[in-house]
Amino acid sequence: MSAPSTPAAKDWLFRDVGKKVPLARAWFDDSEPAAAAEVVRSGWLCQGPKVAEFEEQFAQTMQVKHAIAVSNGSIALLVSLQALGIKPGDEVIAPNMTFISSATAAMVLGARPVLCDITLTDYCLDTERLASLITPRTKAIVPVHYAGQTAEMQPILDLAQKHGLHILEDAAEAHLARYRDDKFSGTIGDIGIFSFTPTKPMTTGEGGMIVTDNDHLADQCRLIRNFGDSGKFQWDLLGFNYRLNEVAAAVGICQLGKLHKIIEMRREKALRYDAAFADEDAILVPWRRSLEDINFQLYTVRFQLNKLDATRDQLADELAELGVATRLYYPSLHKQRVFAECGPFTDRDFPNSLEFERSALSLPIFTGLTFEEQDYVSAALLKVVRSHRKSRT
Ligand SMILES: Cc1ncc(COP(=O)(O)O)c(C=O)c1O
């Protein structure tokens, strides 16, 4: 791959290139290029039989009635909210620490995102705070299964039932994670979404999937993703072109076939990191309800900064010098300028997101990460952290 020409694009797109261990790397064998080539040779490239096959297999894998493929995970959020009937003036509650589109999808429909603090255990919605944010204008809750850890759904289901709210699960990162060893993430609320960008456990390059057991919502989503066209050029409602293409679907089918294996490999790597950091109490490893309830889309540690004489950014910079790519997934949303009109939001309401923002760091974890690479990362992190340890008390 040749480097892009502008320095800005280079910084953004290729910031991990040249690192000894990148943050993520897609995992392909010969099947994906062969499947993509077959589609190209067939001459049928826009949504068609491969998308239908991908949807059917995805629904089967997730044990859900409907799967609707769309062009990416953010569009999946937007289409789902529109299908749920979200309109200007409505309020939609989302966590304050997540990828931006979990919250901005509602804004695209003219609704107001209401940001809710996270817990410092699972880094998902704090359900006590959530209850206090519900108003007569609240129409939906968007629980995000951060890092592939299924959020604590029962209190959210209870609140939604009590107040007549919809639940759109943002399972963009949570492929095959379960909730309390039972249903899959994304299939617990009214509707759920997945993303297939290259950092996710399975990828189609760009791509997304909506899942639901509700026939009406599924019909609405199918209409919305294709201009609201219910026949040939019969436009019944406002939709747009949100379709997935056939090449992406063909790649998705190959990736889906390996998904169970992929998640098993991620869990194995997460346990290896856990073991490496077990004796270093300045490093807090990711909490999990059970191994089945998390897929380790990310392996995010937090540092007990009171035990160290360095900030998280200093630690990340020193890791970068050792060739290890890391990132803060994600900063607090409430300070982002895009939400200026949606507040007022004040730091006082988000102590946990702010603590997370100060102390969290996601380490490289991906299917093809070798044990050699991983052990290098663990050794580098331990070296950096131990060089900043205050004397033990
Ligand atoms: C939690 C979460 N929500 C939404 C998205 C958006 O998905 P996409 O990048 O496919 O638009 C992502 C992925 O980037 C994500 O991690």
The ligand as an ORCA input file, in Angstrom:
! r2SCAN-3c Opt
* xyz 0 1
  C     -19.623      1.293     19.614
  C     -19.636      1.656     18.162
  N     -20.749      2.171     17.625
  C     -20.828      2.490     16.326
  C     -19.751      2.297     15.475
  C     -19.876      2.736     14.063
  O     -19.650      1.725     13.122
  P     -19.067      2.087     11.676
  O     -17.646      2.522     11.858
  O     -19.198      0.814     10.913
  O     -19.903      3.176     11.111
  C     -18.564      1.742     15.985
  C     -17.393      1.444     15.152
  O     -16.623      2.195     14.710
  C     -18.488      1.431     17.360
  O     -17.374      0.938     17.909
*
